[in-house]
Amino acid sequence: MKIIITGATGFVGGEVVRQAIADEKISHAFVLTRKPLPEELPKNPKLTVIEHKDFSTYPPELLAQLTGAEGCVWAVGGRATQFPDVETARKVSVDYTLAAAKAFVDELAPKLPESQKFRFVFCSGQFAEWDQEKNLKMLADTRKIKGQVEKGLCDLADTNKERFEVWAVRPSGILKKHAGLINLLTANALCFIEVDRLARAMLRIVVNGHKDRIIEARELLKI
């Protein structure tokens, strides 16, 4: 399967790249990035790295480079507190994600075989909230932004049922690889997940699909 990976310069997206290289079911990965990949990421003939500065627009020449992609693992974003302000967090997390998904629906999905749908896996977060008016006491901005993305993607999938399907994974905490026994015992109780395990789960979902569109932390651990 040929896929698009974003967020490769980050914690989760970088691990998705590593796991995609090792996954025999991934024949090629287009790594869409705004800046050069870090040196520690391996070079591999399975990867085509495409630098694209503005994730809000997808011109024809860029989409032409992505022709043949059958799915996407989207790992751009993060907690709202990781950005200079909420407006920037919403632009990166919501606007960029939905702009990409719409471009893939309009331009990449129609080029697939008639019975095949373009698959989009979004790395969301636990307790994502769709109701933008709801009064939340914890992590309100992050949860509402993640929820806004989920809803936007699901709406897009619902209006393009013949050519686009989406899944949102909701990890709780994400641990570094080889977190250690004590950390893992604590993490299992809280449904935390190691980053390599999360990356492999998202790749399995983009290849095989999943029965649930929204995949909660506990279910994610079973994949």
N, C-alpha and C positions, 0 to 999 in steps of 0.2 A: 504494500500500500504506500502511496506517495502522500506525504502530509506536509503541512506548514506548521512551524513552531515559532512562537513569539516569546519574548521575555528571556531570551537566552543569556543575557548578561546578568540575570538575577539568580537568586537561590533556587527557586523551583524550575524555572525555564532552562537553566544551565544543566540541571540534572535530567530534564526531559531529553535534551540533546544527547547526553551520555547514554541514556537508556535506549534511545532510538537507534543509536549506532549498534548497540548489542542485540537489538530485537530483530530476529530474522523476518518477522512479518512486516517490518518497515523497510521497503525497498529504497526509498529516498526521502530526504527531509529538506525542504526549503526553509532555511533559518532566516526569518525576517527580523531585522534588527536596526535600531537607530544609530548604533555605534559599533565599532569593531568588537569582535568577541575577545574575551580575556584569553591570555596565552595558555592558561591551564586547561581550556577546553580542547579536546583532541581534534586534530585534522583528520578527515576521513572522506573517501570518495563518495560516500552515501550522502554527504552534505553539500548543499549549494547555499552559500551565505550571501544574502542580498541586503545591502544597506539602504535603508529608506528613512529619510529624516522626518517626514510628516505623516504620522499614522492616522491623520484625519482624512487623508485623500489617497485614492488608489487609481492612478492614471493608467491608461491602456498599456503603456510600455512596461509597467510593473506587473500588471495582471498577465501579460503575455509571458513573462518569466515564470509565473506560477501555474501556467497551463499544465494540466495533468494531475494537479493536487486533488486528492479525494476527501481530505479532511484537514482539520486544524486543531492543534492543542494550544489554547490561548492562556498564557501565564503572565500577562502584563497587568500591573496594578499593585495592590498592597493595602495596608492600613491607611486610613485618611491622615493619621498623624505623621506618616512618612513623607508627606508632601508639604510644600510651603503654606498652603491654605486649602480649604475645602473645595474651592472652585477648581483649583488645579487637579486635585484628587478626582473630582467628578469628570473633568475633561479627559484625563488619562484613562480612567477606569470605565467610564460610561461611553463618552463620545467616540474614543478610539476603537473600543471593542465593537460597538454597534455599526460604526462606519465600515469596519473590516468585514463583519458578518454580512452586511447588505451587499458589499461589493462581491463577496464570494458567491452569494446567492444569485446575483444578477449576471455575473460574468464567468465564474468557474463551474458552478453547478450545471448549467445548460450544456457544457462540453463533455459531461460524463455520459456513460451509457444510459439509455432511457430509463431503465429500472433502478438506477443507482442514485442515492441521495448524497449530497455533500454533508459530512459530519463535522460538528463543531463541539469541542469539549472546553468548557470554561472553568478555570480554577477560581472558585468563589470562596466562601468561608462560612464557618458555623454561625448559626443564628442570623443569616442574611434575612433582611426584612423587605418585603414587597410594598407594604403600606407606608408611603412616604409621609403620611400625616400622623403616624403612630408615635406616642410619647415613649421614648426608650431611655432607660437610665444608664445603660452601659454601652459604650462603643457605638453610639447612635449614628454618627456620620458614616463610619465604615460599614455598618450593617445595612443602612439604607442605600448606600452606593452600590454595594454588592447585590442587594435585592433589585435595584433599578436595572442593573445589567441583566440579571437573570430574567426579569419580566420582559425586557426588551428583546432578548434573544428568543424567549418562548413565544412571544407575539409574532416575531419574524418567522419562526418555524411553523406556527399555526396558520399563517397566511401563505406559506410555501410548502405545504405538506408533501407535495410530489417530488420536491428536489432538495429539501434541507431538513436536517434533524439536529437537535442540540441536547447536550447534557451539561449540568452544572454540578461539580463536586464541591462538597462543603467540609473540608478538613477542619479539625479543631486546632490543635497545635501542630506545628511541623518541626520535626527534630532533624538535626544533622545525622548523616550516616554514622553507624557504629556508635550510637549514643551511650552505650554502656548498660549493664543489667539493671542497676538501680533506677536509672532514668527511664528505661523501657518498662519496668514494672509500674512505676508511677504513671507513665504515659498511657499504658494500656487501660488503666482505670479511668483515665480522662479521655480516652479515644484519640490520643495524639498519634501521629503517624510519622515514620522516618521519611525523609525527602525522596530517597530512592524508591521506596515502596509506593509513595504517592505518584511519582513519575511513571512507574510501571503500570499502575492502575489506570492512569489517564490514557496511556497508550493502548492498553487492552480495551478500554471503552471506545476509543476512536476506531479501533480495528473491528471490534465485535458488537458494539452497541451495549445497551443495558436496559433492563426492564423498567427502571425508574429514571425519569428525566432529571429529577433533583436527587442527588446521591448524598445522603447524610454521612457524618463522620463514622458511625459504627458500621454502616453498610460498606463504606469505602475500605475499611480494614479487611473485608471478606473477599475483595476482588484480587 
